[in-house]
Amino acid sequence: MKIKRKLYSELVNWKNETQGRRALMIEGARRVGKSTIAEKFARDEYKSYILIDFNIASKRVKDNFDNLNELDVFFQNLSLEYNTRLYSRESLIIFDEIQKFPKARESVKYLVADGRYDYLETGSLISIHENVDGITIPSEERKLRMYPADFEEFMWAAGEYLMLDYIKDCAEKQMPLEQKMHAKAMRLFREYLLVGGMPQSIVAYFEGGRDFYASDIEKRDILDLYRDDIKKASRRYNSRVSALFEQIPGYLSTHEKKVVLRQIEEGGTFSQYDEPLFWLDDSMICNLCYKCSDPNVGLALNKVDSAVKCYMGDTGLLVSLAFNENEISDQQLYKAIMNGKLALNEGMLFENMIAQMITAAGKKLYFYTRYNEEKHRNDIEIDFILSNESRTSYKIFPVEVKSSKNYTNISLDEFRNVFGKRIAESYIVHPKSFSREDKLIKYPAYMFPFII
């Protein structure tokens, strides 16, 4: 089973626009599909290609990078080693898992200047950033981030093209789906919530006849790979990265969902955990969401580093991280979520998915809270704040995520009272149909990715 990815069109645009003047680096988490899409692109768009996987590349291949002062010899050796003829301006050379051999990344400067072929690099993001000591990062390298498959790509995999067109049309016209279609769309969204966007999980799910357990096996393998990656992080903080990673479901299942360091280490401070948090964010394993103390022009200017939420980069992986195999089976987890009856943990999953959607849209994550001294608690809690990023007519869009059909708008209403002049529209993401009350718009979860 092949999964159609939106990134493919961006690769085609890169090829047409740069005409060999820039290499392309696909950055992303492990098992997100970087190598697969790189090879498909090479196979479909070029006369020939060579894929050098630095996980298994021979000593001869690696030693060949000492021949960059004789590029004719360099290319001849590659052509012979991989039994592939290279054609000027019609061949692509892929440096796969380039973090394993940083020297190849450094060589991009000279290879691009030569101009004969196109160059595509892939690698696990955090390793790319850590393995750069002693090399010159090429300015001739363009970067492209790859995320887990989004809801639209999941719908493609499910063959739901007509339903997808219907959802997008209703989102554009700001009208609800017909009720039976709404129920079907919510069911598909809940499937995506459980399966997630990692390609191996999606393939296992559909090839197994919509088998959640087959999907779960693949996701647990990916989580184990992440744990292995964490062990290879810098010794001075890898134990803290591991502790943060394993505690993510615990944080997200609480009311405030913020990282609480005392649950990890007595006397722990954010100055001790800034590198571990950065590692998880930079690896794209997680998406960090920071408190904005004053949602005004430039949300980042009012970021509070010591108030942070840590969402999983893929919600399907969060399901497998949060529940062990016995819990999933004994508590009939899949049935409860598909029927909208999980209650306690479903809010965690919904909110994580909205964070994933916002991140995939290329936006940073921010939230807002206001503490009331008289009540000794927060009286305003806004899950996410988006902005139109305008410098002349700046506006914000508060987003509240509701996983149940019964809820109140008290916190959002108070936020609108305080910051009303700054707000363009307010959003509630919920399981119910689309509705609108002036500048308060209530979107079903499946519609949200098409409006951000």
Secondary structure, DSSP 8 states (H G I E B T S, - for coil): -----THHHHHHHHHHHHTTSSEEEEEE-TTSSHHHHHHHHHHHHSSEEEEEETTT--HHHHHGGGGTTSHHHHHHHHHHHTT----TTTEEEEEETGGG-HHHHHHHHHHHHH-SSEEEEEEEHHHHHHTTTTS---TTEEEEEE-S--HHHHHHHHT-HHHHHHHHHHHHHT----HHHHHHHHHHHHHHHHH-S-HHHHHHHHHTTS-HHHHHHHHHHHHHHHHHHHHTS-TTTHHHHHHHHHHHHHHHTSSS-B--GGGTSTT--HHHHHHHHHHHHHTTSEEEEEEESS-SS-GGGGEEEEEEEEEES-HHHHHHHHS-HHHHHHTTHHHHHHTT---TTHHHHHHHHHHHHHHHTT--EEEEEEEETTTTEEEEEESEEEE---SSS--EEEEEE--SS----HHHHHHHHHHGGGBS-EEEEESS--EEETTEEEEEGGGGGGT-
